[in-house]
Structure formats: structure tokens, C-alpha cells
Amino acid sequence: AKHDTTLSKALSKLLRHAAPDAGVPITEDGWVRVSDALAWVNRSGKSSFTEEDVRTVVAQDDKQRFSIRGDSTGTLEVRANQGHSLEGVSVELMR
């Protein structure tokens, strides 16, 4: 679905390259809160992706580009599995 491709590409851009410049908090091993990612993806007002959409994209991505996890506080986080160009984000920490 085109809808999913749009979200997947936006997430890839954010998680692999744009988070620091966008002011989106990212952990040193690449995790971003889904709520923060959605705020960035939906910032233009043209899209209104939801947490469910993120889960769908992660689950259906045949190349396994993303990981998703819920932390102990119930915060959902998402991460790109490869291709980072970010300073201070270490893919090696992702094993």
C-alpha cells in the first residue's frame, strides 16, 4: 500500500539520518519513541499516521528494516536496523 510505503520511507529517513537535526530524541543505540516519530512524520498535517500504522509497517516489512519494542514504562519505541549515518548512534550496540 502506498500509505505504508510513505510511512516506511519517512521512518527510515528519521531513524537513520534526520533525528538529531529534527530535534527528535534518539538513544545511542538508535531507539526513538514512536510518539516522537509520529509527531515528526505527521508534522506537515498531510498525514495522520498512528501507532498501529507503525506496528503494521514494522511487521510487514519484508526486509526487516525496523525493530519495535515497548519499554517497562509502556513507551513504544522504534529503530532502524541498519543504514545509520548519525553521529553518536552506534549500530554495534544493537546486537
Buried (B, 14 or more C-beta within 10 A) or exposed (E): EEEBEBBBEBBBBBBBBBBEEBEBEBBEEBBBBBEBBBEBBBEEEEBEBEBEBBBBBBEEBEEEBBBBEEEEEEEBBBBBBEEBEBEEBEBEEBE
